Amino acid sequence: MAPKNNTAKRTASIREWFTMPLVEKYDNLFKDSGTDFVAIETIVTSGLYLSVSTYSHKISF
């Protein structure tokens, strides 16, 4: 969603690096539940990105 440049790549890498401990914590909490927390988190995050992108570009679906 961001332009392909070094700043965008670096920001994405840092965001993922800081998020990993949280993802691992919740993945461990849900490990015996049969729920794939990482999959749910991915869907929620992509929905948030779409919402922000849609709002910021004033595109309606």
N, C-alpha and C positions, 0 to 999 in steps of 0.2 A: 504494500500500500504506500510505502514511502519511496521516494526516488532512490535509484540504485547509486549510492555514493558511499564513500568511506564513513562519513558521520552516521548515516542511517544504519549501515552494517554494524558499526561499533556500538551504537545505542541498542540495537536488537540483541547483540551478544551480551552486553552488560545486563539488560533486562532479564534475559534467560538465565544468566549466571546467578542473579539475585533471587530468582523465582524457584530455582531447583530445590533448596531446602524446604520450602513450603510445599511443593509438589510431593517431595519424598515423604514429608510428615503425613500429609493426608492420604497418600497412597498406602502407607503403613496402617493408618487408622481403618481404611476400607478393605484391607487385603483379604480378610476372611468373610467379607459380606457378599462377594460375587459381583460387586459394583466396580467398574473400571473408572476410578476417579479421574485419571489422566484424560480419558476420552471425554468425560463430562466437562472437565475444566477447559479442554480444547474447544468444545462446542460453545460454551459460555463466552470464552475469550473472543472467539471469532465473531460471535453475535455482537459483542461490545464494539469490536473494531468496525463492523459493518454499520452499527448505529451511529457511531461517531463520524465515520466517513460520510454516511448519508446526510447527517445533519450538517456537517461542515461544508459539504458541497451542495446542500439544499436540493438534493435529488429525492424525488418521491417514487415509491414503487407501487 
